[in-house]
Amino acid sequence: MMMTTSSSSSHDEKEEKEEKSLESSFRRKKKRRSKTKGPHTATREEKKAGKFAREHVADFTNGIGDDIANRDDDIAFALDTHNRRILYVARRTSDIQSSTFNLICGLRELAFEAKESGREKRNYGDTKCRERMFVVRKGGGREDDTRCLEEEAKKKTKVLTLSEFDRAVVKVGHSKVCVIQEEEMEEVENENDDEGREGVGYECVDVTEFSERALMRGKLESDRMIEDEFGRAEEAQNSSYPSDADAFFVRFSSNSNRSQEESKGDEEEEEKEERFERASHRNVVAALRDDATGKIISLAKNTNGGNKILHAEMNLLLNHEKTRTKKTLLVTLQCCRMCAALSQRYANELSEVVYLRADTGPLAKMTALQICEEGKLRERKHAE
């Protein structure tokens, strides 16, 4: 009798393994097929979801006087992986923090907080960012994050695209993105769809606030780590901070612990079906050097252990104090696509970007600092 039970159990385990293997094989084939397809065209359901997302943002910002908060021409949303009645929505909060950025950063922070509070056993940030996300922009004529002239905005023939920074954020922190054109939205809005709308019953979850909380948490964690190493910032800038760029790279030469082997692991990680947060932060440090004095004026560390977006450059540039003099961005590891594109957004403040070690991973190829035109902000390797 015991032998029969054992045999049955073994048979069930074998069937379960075969089923998982087939499912994994199917997903890999589906992934390979999707790479050969052209740009995704939003389905009617996705356009309707975009309409709901827009209405949610319009209701949320009603009565708010802030110009940026009232923009309903830049909205991002994503349908929940397991429950397509749940709609994650984000809006623009600054010229850099677009709806695309806030959706990805917010989704990841939502997952991180669920894990920290004990509601989830793991940080399912990668799971939430595996499916396609959508960007809806009302008015047309946007080629970048800056508002175009009024005449341009009225042109219906111009195709809406994402900024270089937004595309890089999607590449680093999400999976796929689809921009829903204004003409497509008009098709759905002109339909008398009240009955169908009641049937859908989307539940909107605005993750914009979670993005703000993520950036604040990243800054606080980074500041705490810097303070533990150097003391309070006000005192450290004049004493224990590295005196100049050479001292910075000498001090942190052992911190750039992302080897070629680790970069290779990144490529393998992209192929995994189930991906979760890293156990710890990447040991990368970024700094700003005042070109006029040659002194290091600000330091930040990578805090992306729970949220992939919180790179050292992100913690540094989004929180630095602006000065009139040009600054040099110093990094222990070459900028990824996202941080390179972010650096270009600060090109009017930065003279150049200098890195200690090259990053051979896939996310550090063809970045905005590598393929930019002459005269634009560029990067170079520190001469050791």
C-alpha atoms as one frame of an Amber mdcrd trajectory, in Angstrom:
protein
   0.000   0.000   0.000   2.838   2.383   0.947   4.619   1.558  -2.292   1.512
   2.481  -4.256   1.244   5.850  -2.470   4.912   6.579  -3.039   4.651   5.610
  -6.692   1.559   7.778  -7.139   3.277  10.719  -5.466   6.325  10.311  -7.681
   4.114  10.134 -10.768   2.302  13.344  -9.747   5.608  15.146  -9.202   6.826
  14.002 -12.618   3.644  15.248 -14.293   3.919  18.568 -12.467   7.534  19.024
 -13.629   6.600  18.192 -17.224   3.700  20.650 -17.080   5.984  23.416 -15.766
   8.567  22.592 -18.435   5.960  22.816 -21.208   4.613  26.079 -19.799   8.116
  27.527 -19.591   8.835  26.417 -23.164   5.601  28.016 -24.356   6.487  31.312
 -22.666   9.944  31.321 -24.224   8.489  30.726 -27.690   5.895  33.445 -27.107
   8.674  35.822 -26.055  10.710  35.040 -29.186   7.653  35.553 -31.402   6.859
  38.879 -29.756  10.338  40.163 -30.592   9.655  39.753 -34.300   6.346  41.623
 -34.234   5.986  45.298 -35.038   4.678  48.024 -32.719   1.736  46.973 -30.589
  -1.642  48.416 -31.528  -3.894  48.947 -28.526  -6.998  46.777 -28.441 -10.456
  48.219 -27.829 -10.268  47.043 -24.214  -6.928  48.826 -23.757  -8.264  52.029
 -25.322 -11.255  51.891 -22.979  -8.860  51.410 -20.070  -6.995  54.499 -21.281
 -10.253  56.450 -21.242 -10.864  55.356 -17.649  -7.321  56.309 -16.686  -7.767
  59.766 -18.180 -11.089  60.276 -16.393  -9.522  59.187 -13.106  -6.691  61.695
 -13.425  -9.116  64.444 -14.465 -11.237  63.765 -11.354  -8.163  63.633  -9.130
  -6.699  66.918 -10.328 -10.014  68.788 -10.480  -9.604  72.043  -8.585  -5.845
  71.748  -8.173  -4.158  74.926  -9.320  -0.789  73.401 -10.134  -0.100  73.502
 -13.882   1.689  70.166 -13.961  -0.927  68.366 -11.875  -3.656  69.520 -14.248
  -2.017  68.105 -17.346  -4.218  65.353 -18.721  -2.083  64.996 -21.842   0.412
  62.653 -20.175  -1.135  59.652 -18.443   0.287  56.154 -18.074  -1.555  53.016
 -17.049  -1.148  49.265 -16.826  -3.629  46.457 -16.330  -2.909  44.162 -13.390
  -1.161  40.925 -14.373  -3.691  38.663 -12.679  -6.819  40.819 -12.380  -7.543
  42.905 -15.470 -10.224  44.839 -13.614  -7.474  46.601 -11.649  -5.973  49.572
 -13.457  -2.709  51.094 -12.225  -2.574  54.773 -13.164   0.100  57.472 -12.964
   0.323  61.143 -13.932   3.092  63.653 -14.522   4.481  65.477 -11.474   7.427
  67.382 -12.992   9.238  67.925 -16.272  11.406  64.866 -15.555   8.970  62.757
 -13.545   6.594  61.938 -16.382   3.649  59.566 -16.114   5.830  56.819 -17.594
   8.475  57.294 -14.925   5.921  57.535 -12.110   4.037  54.425 -13.209   7.144
  52.216 -13.279   8.704  53.654 -10.140   5.333  53.644  -8.355   4.446  50.063
  -9.296   7.785  48.839  -8.001   7.421  50.796  -4.766   3.889  49.464  -4.293
   5.286  45.924  -4.497   8.186  46.788  -2.192   5.887  48.244   0.481   3.607
  45.200   0.284   6.605  43.005   1.051   7.910  45.265   3.830   4.503  45.359
   5.514   4.224  41.574   5.414   1.298  41.487   2.971   3.508  39.644   0.481
   6.351  37.205   1.059   8.349  38.562  -1.863   8.842  41.853  -3.654   6.819
  41.259  -6.820   7.994  44.417  -8.566   9.272  42.541 -11.592   6.018  40.606
 -11.862   3.965  43.813 -11.843   6.198  45.306 -14.530   6.233  42.283 -16.824
   3.147  43.095 -18.888   2.746  45.945 -21.374   2.149  49.474 -20.110   0.392
  52.270 -22.002   0.871  56.007 -22.338  -2.029  58.275 -23.301  -1.362  61.878
 -24.265  -4.124  64.279 -25.080  -3.579  67.054 -27.588  -0.811  65.578 -29.754
   2.395  67.188 -30.918   4.665  65.938 -28.160   7.971  64.545 -29.283   9.651
  64.937 -25.921   8.658  65.926 -22.402   8.593  69.629 -23.242   5.371  71.211
 -24.467   5.376  72.082 -28.159   4.016  75.255 -29.701   0.257  75.623 -29.807
   0.160  75.233 -33.569   2.126  71.985 -33.356  -0.199  70.682 -30.658  -3.168
  70.996 -33.009  -1.632  68.808 -35.696  -3.313  65.443 -35.722  -0.857  63.919
 -38.165   2.107  64.074 -35.806   2.829  60.755 -34.074   3.260  60.911 -30.328
   6.477  59.343 -29.087   8.227  58.944 -25.748  11.243  60.935 -24.678  14.638
  59.270 -24.648  14.579  59.255 -20.852  11.147  57.590 -20.709  12.205  54.915
 -23.195  15.303  54.226 -21.097  13.231  53.961 -17.893  10.992  51.408 -19.627
  14.064  49.464 -20.755  15.549  49.330 -17.253  12.455  49.037 -15.100   9.601
  47.635 -17.170   8.998  45.429 -20.199   7.010  46.906 -23.105   5.257  50.178
 -23.753   2.589  51.297 -26.197   1.671  54.924 -26.887  -2.045  55.357 -27.600
  -2.510  58.137 -30.115  -5.103  60.874 -29.678  -7.012  59.720 -32.765  -7.396
  56.251 -31.242  -8.750  57.736 -28.026 -11.271  59.830 -29.959 -12.654  56.666
 -31.552 -13.451  55.248 -28.102 -14.692  58.547 -26.659 -17.149  59.026 -29.523
 -18.731  55.642 -28.861 -21.856  55.433 -26.728 -20.426  52.865 -24.366 -22.197
  53.448 -21.048 -23.520  49.921 -20.902 -20.161  48.348 -21.686 -18.491  50.683
 -19.240 -20.622  49.453 -16.358 -19.714  45.907 -17.291 -15.973  46.547 -17.101
 -15.903  48.159 -13.657 -12.225  49.092 -13.486 -10.716  49.777 -10.089  -8.156
  52.575 -10.506  -5.075  52.456  -8.276  -3.068  55.683  -8.572   0.610  54.849
  -7.995   1.899  58.409  -8.501   2.210  58.895  -4.752   4.190  55.651  -4.465
   6.704  57.014  -6.963   7.184  60.117  -4.820   7.607  57.953  -1.744  10.169
  55.804  -3.537  12.317  58.808  -4.448  12.139  60.109  -0.889  13.027  56.696
   0.534  15.916  56.324  -1.896  17.310  59.710  -0.899  16.987  59.011   2.830
  18.637  55.591   2.531  21.439  57.034   0.405  21.982  59.946   2.811  22.068
  57.536   5.744  24.735  55.376   4.116  26.840  58.417   3.211  26.466  59.788
   6.723  27.511  56.452   8.249  30.703  56.612   6.196  31.548  60.325   6.297
  29.451  61.958   9.000  26.892  64.726   8.565  26.912  66.257   5.072  27.421
  69.836   6.297  30.633  68.854   8.072  31.749  66.111   5.653  31.926  68.414
   2.628  34.755  70.346   4.271  36.583  67.474   5.917  35.970  63.788   5.297
  34.569  63.952   1.747  37.104  62.982  -0.948  38.917  66.230  -1.813  38.655
  65.892  -5.600  37.851  63.491  -8.462  41.066  61.479  -8.087  40.466  61.042
  -4.359  36.866  60.012  -5.047  37.874  57.250  -7.448  40.656  56.039  -5.146
  38.284  55.968  -2.175  35.582  54.024  -3.990  37.708  51.932  -6.344  36.655
  48.744  -4.563  32.966  49.720  -4.403  32.152  49.083  -8.040  31.531  45.427
  -7.419  29.675  44.687 -10.616  32.071  42.458 -12.490  31.830  41.091 -16.015
  30.477  37.918 -14.485  27.671  39.925 -12.856  26.917  41.751 -16.097  26.672
  38.420 -17.865  24.251  37.372 -15.141  22.035  40.322 -16.083  21.566  38.891
 -19.566  20.573  35.546 -18.080  18.265  37.308 -15.612  16.282  38.834 -18.477
  15.470  35.332 -19.698  14.099  34.129 -16.370  10.359  33.646 -16.102  10.201
  34.572 -12.442  12.319  37.530 -11.299  12.292  39.215  -7.925  14.168  42.064
  -6.244  17.886  41.819  -5.563  18.736  40.922  -1.970  20.880  44.026  -1.566
  21.756  47.315  -3.224  24.290  47.495  -6.038  27.432  48.977  -4.556  27.665
  51.993  -6.854  28.471  55.563  -5.819  27.869  58.836  -7.698  29.158  62.323
  -6.930  29.032  65.897  -8.174  32.266  67.870  -8.422  32.146  71.651  -8.598
  34.235  72.542 -11.673  35.122  75.962 -10.264  36.691  74.648  -7.069  37.383
  71.043  -8.021  35.737  69.882  -4.776  33.183  67.134  -4.285  29.944  68.818
  -3.207  27.487  65.906  -3.104  27.525  62.107  -2.841  24.861  59.435  -3.313
  24.715  55.657  -3.244  22.667  53.093  -5.099  19.525  52.019  -3.204  17.869
  49.788  -5.807  17.610  46.685  -3.615  13.836  47.073  -3.403  13.142  49.329
  -6.382  15.147  49.001  -9.604  14.760  52.692 -10.442  16.721  53.997  -7.444
  20.203  54.100  -8.961  22.934  56.256  -7.418  22.669  58.818 -10.242  18.911
  59.045  -9.687  19.350  59.668  -5.949  21.997  62.273  -6.699  20.622  64.300
  -9.613  16.980  64.490  -8.540  17.964  65.825  -5.120  21.057  67.980  -5.665
  21.201  71.664  -4.836  21.558  73.754  -7.982  24.538  76.097  -8.280  25.583
  78.572 -10.935  28.845  76.794 -11.735  29.132  73.745 -13.957  29.567  70.371
 -12.314  31.106  67.042 -13.308  29.167  63.850 -12.626  31.457  61.134 -11.241
  30.313  57.507 -11.079  32.094  54.355  -9.999  30.261  52.372 -12.681  29.417
  53.535 -16.201  25.869  54.892 -16.540  23.092  52.578 -17.717  20.636  53.794
 -20.379  18.305  55.312 -17.811  20.965  57.240 -15.899  22.686  58.341 -19.105
  19.400  59.769 -20.402  18.771  61.400 -17.030  22.228  63.005 -17.167  21.380
  64.497 -20.562  18.360  66.162 -18.969  20.841  68.004 -16.730  23.225  68.839
 -19.589  22.905  72.564 -18.914  24.377  71.989 -15.440  26.905  69.254 -16.208
  30.182  69.597 -18.119  30.877  65.868 -18.498  30.384  62.435 -16.955  33.429
  60.477 -15.770  33.213  56.794 -14.794  35.685  54.465 -13.109  34.725  51.058
 -14.499  33.014  50.179 -17.759  29.714  48.323 -17.586  29.641  45.480 -20.089
  26.007  44.618 -19.390  23.249  44.994 -22.018  21.698  48.031 -20.315  24.861
  50.109 -20.713  25.119  49.840 -24.494  24.177  52.608 -26.944  23.309  55.039
 -24.150  22.496  58.741 -24.545  26.025  59.571 -23.392  27.638  57.291 -25.975
  25.752  58.093 -29.176  25.077  61.803 -28.651  26.148  64.472 -31.127  29.339
  66.461 -30.796  28.967  69.322 -28.383  26.458  67.405 -26.232  27.163  66.006
 -22.782  29.474  63.011 -23.110  31.134  60.449 -20.863  34.749  59.355 -20.560
  36.656  56.811 -18.529  38.744  58.023 -15.629  42.469  57.728 -16.322  43.684
  55.378 -13.586
